[in-house]
Amino acid sequence: MTNITGKTVLLTGASGGIGEYIARALAKEQATIICVSRSQNALNKLCIEIKVLGGIGIALPFDISKVEELPVLVKQIQGIVGSVDIIINNAAIEKYRPFQYYSLEDISSILTTNLIAGMELTRLLIPAMIARNSGHIVNIASGSGKKGAPYNSIYSASKAGLIMWTDSLRQELANTNVGVTVICPGYTSAGMFLAFGLPAPRLAHISKPSAVAIAVIRAIHKNQAEVMMDGFLTKLLFAYIQLFPDFGDRLYRWIGLTKLNKTCAENQMQVPRKRH
Ligand SMILES: NC(=O)c1ccc[n+]([C@@H]2O[C@H](COP(=O)([O-])OP(=O)(O)OC[C@H]3O[C@@H](n4cnc5c(N)ncnc54)[C@H](OP(=O)(O)O)[C@@H]3O)[C@@H](O)[C@H]2O)c1
C-alpha cells in the first residue's frame, strides 16, 4: 500500500506509549484512525490531537482480551467507517515472573491480549481486504520474540508467535495487494519498559517512540516484511543467536539483561531481592 492518506486504520493500544506516537504519525498522513484501548479518557484526548494534526480520530474503548466479543467491535467499526484498510495490532501487556510463579490466568491473559486478539481481529477483517485486493496488516512484536527474555517468558512466547504468524500470513497473501509487516522494537523510551524506571542493559540501543512510528509508516508505504528497530547489526546478531542460543544466553547475562529482568520480576512480585 503506497498511500495512507484518506485510509482507515484500526490501531489497538492507541491510548499510551508507542501507540500514541503511531496515531500521531498516521494523523499527519491524514488517515482516519479507529483508536482502541480500555481507557476512554485517554482515547478521547488523543482523538482531539489527531484532528489538530490533520487526521480523523474515532475513540472506541474496548477490552480486546475479550476475544469472543471482538465480532461486536468489528460490527461497530464497520457501522461507523464501512471498511478498514490497515490494521495495526499494537496493544500488549507483559508481566515479569520466574515461570513457575505465573498463574494460568496470567498465561492466558498475556497470550490472548498480545497474540490471539490480533489474530482474531485480522481474521474478521481480512476477507474484505482480500476481496478488495488492498490492505495492510502491521503487527508490533519485539526483540523478545527473537530471543527469549528470561523472567518475561510468556510475553516472549506471545511475540515469537506474532513474528511467525506474520511470516506465514505474508506468504499466504504474496499474490495479493494485502501487505503484512512485523515491527520488532527493542528498548524504547516510552511505554512499558519506561514504566519500570530502570536503566536498559549496557550496549542496548534505545529507540525513540517517534522512530518506531516512522518505521510503521515506512513499512506500510514500502510493504516491508520485517523491521528490526535496532538496525542491521542487531538483526545479524539475533540471526547468530538463533544458530547458537547458548552464546545468546551468555550475551544476555553479560550485558545485564538477565539480571535486569530478574529485578523487574522481583519488583513486580514485591519480594525482597536476594544477593548473588
Ligand atoms: N516500550 C517498549 O520498550 C517496547 C519494546 C518492544 C516492543 N514493544 C511493543 O510495542 C507495543 C506498544 O507497547 P508500549 O510500550 O507502548 O506499551 P504500553 O505503554 O503499556 O501501552 C500498551 C497499550 O495497549 C493497550 N492495552 C493493553 N491491554 C489491552 C486490552 N486488553 N484491550 C485493549 N487495549 C489494551 C493499553 O491501553 P489500556 O491500558 O488503556 O487498555 C495501551 O494503550 C506492544 O506491542 C509492545 O509489546 C514495546
The ligand as an ORCA input file, in Angstrom:
! r2SCAN-3c Opt
* xyz 0 1
  N       8.091      0.095     25.095
  C       8.998     -0.791     24.766
  O      10.162     -0.718     25.248
  C       8.677     -1.889     23.776
  C       9.720     -2.708     23.310
  C       9.435     -3.721     22.400
  C       8.148     -3.913     21.945
  N       7.138     -3.117     22.405
  C       5.785     -3.375     21.895
  O       5.219     -2.154     21.441
  C       3.798     -2.191     21.619
  C       3.355     -0.996     22.423
  O       3.981     -1.091     23.697
  P       4.041      0.131     24.706
  O       5.389      0.117     25.304
  O       3.536      1.356     24.056
  O       3.030     -0.409     25.812
  P       2.113      0.405     26.857
  O       2.629      1.782     27.066
  O       1.970     -0.496     28.032
  O       0.739      0.502     26.068
  C       0.003     -0.644     25.780
  C      -1.275     -0.239     25.105
  O      -2.081     -1.415     24.946
  C      -3.373     -1.160     25.490
  N      -3.944     -2.389     26.009
  C      -3.412     -3.259     26.910
  N      -4.267     -4.248     27.174
  C      -5.373     -4.023     26.419
  C      -6.623     -4.686     26.277
  N      -6.910     -5.798     26.955
  N      -7.533     -4.156     25.430
  C      -7.264     -3.037     24.739
  N      -6.115     -2.356     24.833
  C      -5.175     -2.844     25.668
  C      -3.123     -0.117     26.579
  O      -4.283      0.673     26.848
  P      -5.300      0.441     28.074
  O      -4.473      0.072     29.268
  O      -5.988      1.744     28.163
  O      -6.195     -0.660     27.630
  C      -2.069      0.757     25.921
  O      -2.690      1.683     25.063
  C       3.491     -3.519     22.316
  O       3.096     -4.476     21.374
  C       4.820     -3.910     22.940
  O       4.919     -5.294     23.123
  C       7.360     -2.116     23.317
*
